[in-house]
Amino acid sequence: MKVACVGGGPAGLYLSILLKRQDPAHDVTVYERDPEGSTYGWGVTYWRGLLDRLQEHDPESARAVEEHSVRWRDGVAHVGDLATRHHGDEGFGIGRHRLLAILAARARDLGVRLEFEHPVTGANPPAADLVVAADGAGSALRGHHAEHFGTEITGGRNRYVWLGTPKVFDAFTFAFVETGHGWIWVYGYGYGPEGSTCVVECAPETWTGLGLDRADEAEGLVLLEKLFADVLDGHPLTARSSGRAGTAWPVFRTLTNRTWSRGNLVLLGDAAHTTHYSIGAGTTLALEDAMALATALHGPGGRADALARYERERRAALLPVQSAARLSAQWYENLPRYIHLPPQQMFALLGQRHSPLLPHLPPRLYYRIDRAAGRLETLRRLKRRLGPVIARTVQARRLATGGGPVPPGRPDAVPAHRG
């Protein structure tokens, strides 16, 4: 099979790796419009589950990704002068440049052709058995057939900007700062010894009130450095221009498509779907798309059947993620509802922002219910764990004293099979 992957991001590169691993005879080319080594952003974040799946599909690239990643278990929230730290699941960060270099090197080793500085438009798609549109949310290939794909784009409310800093955070860090024009906040996470990613977000009235809509890049960075001086420990913020036209502080655009394929053309990653950056799932979903498409193409039936299987599987997997992303974005858009809670409560509800119930209950009431449910679940787990042990101890003591086994249904019998 001859395959053309248009777009040299994580999705296109990883798909090319998986296809060549499945069958070295596949003729696979990746076309990327930008020069090699140029990319936007600083670092990407992911979780242990993705690393396990990478290990299953290609152990060699998985080892390289893990080796060059940093990890954390804590989350820290700064709200004004107050701060709280929580221990959580293991998270990872890796520089986007580093991730792309790892995937590009692995693809080359397997015989994939990489064509950099080779733009592809919808009017001149490569001749191939399968053309994969992995060219991002602004996909030219998808846009050329927009009516067929049924693309829908919904804009969020808040403004955001993607920045970097040489400050290396030791935890996933949130900092909320109150200004005379409302709250502004930053998400920060390390991706290597060279620095961290910082995403700054605020409501539109805060953005205009602070003059960020009128400030040039240098003026905006100076203002943000002052606002977040405490969490940055005096380190600067840096911007990396993509060299493309666009708003420096855009609103996030959630993109969906009615269908993901047209003949021999199939959408992958952000070309097919986007999810709000606040859940940190974009790169994970792109790589999982590549896994699903490669698996479907290797399965029974022809190309049409494979593309249909791929789309069904990924749509089903995306439903809970898209719901979580939508609720997460709404939580930040309604930040004043939560920000004046005590830091422990605010941070707990920050972690619960994916709950569909949270927007409909008073925050303090939700917090109390969530705490009570957590304690109840802890008791249930303890009972499940200790029930069989207690039952065996009671039986052993009765037998040791000649009392015989505990008859079923007796008050002192502990049924080991119940939760």
Disulfide bonds with the S-S distance in Angstrom:
none
